[in-house]
Amino acid sequence: MNQKISKTPDLSLGPVPTMIMTLGTGEEENMIAVAWTGIVNNDPPMIYVSVNPSRFSYPVLKKTGEFVLNAVSPALLQDVDFTGSVSGRDIDKWEATGLTKEPAKKLACCGIWESPVQYECKVTEVIKLPSHVMFLAEIVNVNIDPGLIDGRGDFHPEHAGLVAYMNGRYVETATEPVCDTGYTLNGQLPYESKIEAVQIYEMGLPEQICRKLYEARLYNIGDLRNVTKEYLLSLPGFGKKTVDAIIEAMAEYGTAPAEDMSVPAP
Ligand SMILES: Cc1cc2nc3c(=O)[nH]c(=O)nc-3n(C[C@H](O)[C@H](O)[C@H](O)COP(=O)(O)O)c2cc1C
């Protein structure tokens, strides 16, 4: 690893969620992009949001003590950017974005109908920091697009491909998880595609076997999973001992050659 470069402390920690916060009613209704937000407690579920007092939204938030955090799907990217670049002082952002108001279930303000997940929050504490004011809030209700809930009732926010913020840029989040937390203790391996990509030379096989596999145009576990044991045995120079060694090495990764004889050879 290279020598690290020391830098003046910056704000590059991330990726962090980027949300469109909606708040206020009547004349004061507004929306503002926020990235300085995150979960801080689980029971009750609590969140924070840090808002600069110069924002039009700040006095509204202080007065009403409630807001909705609307998660940003890729379709809402230009809306989050816009709502974070202009002020409600100068423009009606609801009208300008054309987004649809969806009345919150437990608050007086509205959420954004187009957002796949909305967190309805009630402020519990206000903490003044040097540049920003941190609003601690309880999440009193969450509205979720039914497409993000599986047949067992489990919520999969990752399927929304939510946009995140990092160091002045928007970044994509994966729509498939890498693996579950605790996987190291459960004996699981990280995600399938990683296993597929393991190169034959990384599998601890003798060099001679690696060479034979290369000659047969089999380069990684993904390739080995696509062929059957019978196919391996049919390759020139592949005896039972060689094939058993390959199967044993694959088993270390929790996988095996294909069972179906109809799987085509590469
Ligand atoms: C991606 C993004 C994230 C932002 N995060 C925050 C934030 O967490 N807190 C904040 O005070 N301002 C944040 N801003 C800036 C405000 O959204 C911006 O100043 C906005 O125009 C204020 O709107 P308002 O005056 O209508 O309240 C962010 C802007 C962008 C583009």
The ligand as a Tripos MOL2 file, in Angstrom:
@<TRIPOS>MOLECULE
LIG
   31    33     1     0     0
SMALL
NO_CHARGES

@<TRIPOS>ATOM
      1 C1        -26.6430   17.1260   -2.5620 C.3       1 LIG1
      2 C2        -26.8190   18.2940   -1.6370 C.ar      1 LIG1
      3 C3        -26.8270   18.0930   -0.2730 C.ar      1 LIG1
      4 C4        -27.0150   19.1510    0.6120 C.ar      1 LIG1
      5 N1        -27.0220   18.9180    1.9580 N.ar      1 LIG1
      6 C5        -27.2650   19.9350    2.8180 C.ar      1 LIG1
      7 C6        -27.3710   19.6790    4.2090 C.ar      1 LIG1
      8 O1        -27.2610   18.5460    4.6780 O.2       1 LIG1
      9 N2        -27.6090   20.7300    5.0240 N.ar      1 LIG1
     10 C7        -27.7670   22.0180    4.5570 C.ar      1 LIG1
     11 O2        -27.9840   22.9270    5.3430 O.2       1 LIG1
     12 N3        -27.6820   22.2730    3.2380 N.ar      1 LIG1
     13 C8        -27.4570   21.2690    2.3430 C.ar      1 LIG1
     14 N4        -27.3770   21.5080    1.0150 N.ar      1 LIG1
     15 C9        -27.5810   22.8730    0.5170 C.3       1 LIG1
     16 C10       -29.0660   23.2580    0.4660 C.3       1 LIG1
     17 O3        -29.8480   22.2330   -0.0740 O.3       1 LIG1
     18 C11       -29.2180   24.5180   -0.3980 C.3       1 LIG1
     19 O4        -28.5300   25.5770    0.1900 O.3       1 LIG1
     20 C12       -30.6670   24.8930   -0.6820 C.3       1 LIG1
     21 O5        -30.6810   25.7630   -1.7930 O.3       1 LIG1
     22 C13       -31.3450   25.5500    0.5020 C.3       1 LIG1
     23 O6        -32.6920   25.6910    0.1700 O.3       1 LIG1
     24 P1        -33.6900   26.6400    0.9780 P.3       1 LIG1
     25 O7        -33.0390   28.0050    1.0520 O.co2     1 LIG1
     26 O8        -34.9260   26.6430    0.1320 O.co2     1 LIG1
     27 O9        -33.9030   26.0640    2.3320 O.co2     1 LIG1
     28 C14       -27.1810   20.4750    0.1030 C.ar      1 LIG1
     29 C15       -27.1690   20.6740   -1.2770 C.ar      1 LIG1
     30 C16       -26.9940   19.5960   -2.1470 C.ar      1 LIG1
     31 C17       -26.9860   19.8400   -3.6140 C.3       1 LIG1
@<TRIPOS>BOND
     1     1     2 1
     2     2     3 ar
     3     2    30 ar
     4     3     4 ar
     5     4     5 ar
     6     4    28 ar
     7     5     6 ar
     8     6     7 ar
     9     6    13 1
    10     7     8 2
    11     7     9 ar
    12     9    10 ar
    13    10    11 2
    14    10    12 ar
    15    12    13 ar
    16    13    14 ar
    17    14    15 1
    18    14    28 ar
    19    15    16 1
    20    16    17 1
    21    16    18 1
    22    18    19 1
    23    18    20 1
    24    20    21 1
    25    20    22 1
    26    22    23 1
    27    23    24 1
    28    24    25 2
    29    24    26 1
    30    24    27 1
    31    28    29 ar
    32    29    30 ar
    33    30    31 1
@<TRIPOS>SUBSTRUCTURE
     1 LIG1         1 GROUP 0 **** ****
